[in-house]
């Protein structure tokens, strides 16, 4: 299984809309692929992307990790 790891936090409506689109894209595009989408959280100020990705990696259960940004696919 592939673990798709990302970090996301935003109060920006446009970034939230993009992230929602990207999530749908993965589900619709990778229908024949066993994967999980793991979103890491970080509540530091300012946001610490590396810490959020590390949190996602700790939660992931796949054999292969794919790191992606939340506003691109």
C-alpha positions as CSV (number, residue, x, y, z in Angstrom):
1,X,0.0,0.0,0.0
2,X,1.1,3.6,-0.7
3,X,0.7,6.3,2.0
4,X,0.2,9.7,0.4
5,X,1.5,12.1,3.1
6,X,0.8,15.8,3.2
7,X,0.5,18.7,5.7
8,X,-2.4,21.1,5.7
9,X,-3.7,24.0,7.7
10,X,-5.5,27.0,6.4
11,X,-8.2,29.5,7.1
12,X,-7.9,30.6,3.5
13,X,-11.1,29.5,1.6
14,X,-9.2,29.2,-1.7
15,X,-6.6,26.8,-0.3
16,X,-9.4,24.8,1.3
17,X,-11.2,24.6,-2.0
18,X,-8.0,23.5,-3.8
19,X,-7.3,20.8,-1.1
20,X,-10.8,19.5,-1.4
21,X,-10.4,19.2,-5.2
22,X,-7.0,17.4,-4.8
23,X,-8.5,14.9,-2.4
24,X,-11.3,14.1,-4.9
25,X,-8.7,13.8,-7.7
26,X,-6.7,11.2,-5.8
27,X,-9.8,9.1,-5.1
28,X,-11.1,9.3,-8.6
29,X,-7.8,8.9,-10.4
30,X,-6.2,6.1,-8.3
31,X,-9.2,3.8,-8.2
32,X,-7.0,0.7,-8.9
33,X,-4.3,1.6,-6.4
34,X,-4.4,0.7,-2.7
35,X,-3.5,3.9,-0.9
36,X,-4.2,6.0,2.1
37,X,-4.2,9.8,2.3
38,X,-2.6,10.9,5.6
39,X,-2.8,14.6,6.6
40,X,-0.3,15.7,9.2
41,X,-1.3,18.4,11.7
42,X,0.9,21.0,13.4
43,X,-0.3,23.7,15.7
44,X,2.9,25.7,16.1
45,X,2.9,29.4,15.2
46,X,4.1,29.8,12.6
47,X,3.0,26.5,11.0
48,X,5.8,24.0,10.8
49,X,5.3,21.9,7.6
50,X,8.2,19.5,8.5
51,X,6.6,18.7,11.8
52,X,3.3,18.1,10.2
53,X,4.7,15.8,7.5
54,X,6.6,13.9,10.3
55,X,3.3,13.5,12.2
56,X,1.7,12.1,9.0
57,X,4.6,9.7,8.6
58,X,4.1,8.4,12.1
59,X,0.4,7.7,11.4
60,X,1.0,6.1,8.0
61,X,0.8,2.4,7.5
62,X,1.9,2.0,3.8
63,X,5.0,0.3,2.5
64,X,5.9,3.3,0.3
65,X,5.5,7.0,1.3
66,X,4.6,9.7,-1.3
67,X,5.0,13.3,-0.1
68,X,2.7,15.8,-1.8
69,X,1.6,19.4,-1.3
70,X,-2.1,20.0,-0.6
71,X,-2.7,22.4,-3.5
72,X,-1.2,20.3,-6.4
73,X,-1.7,16.8,-7.7
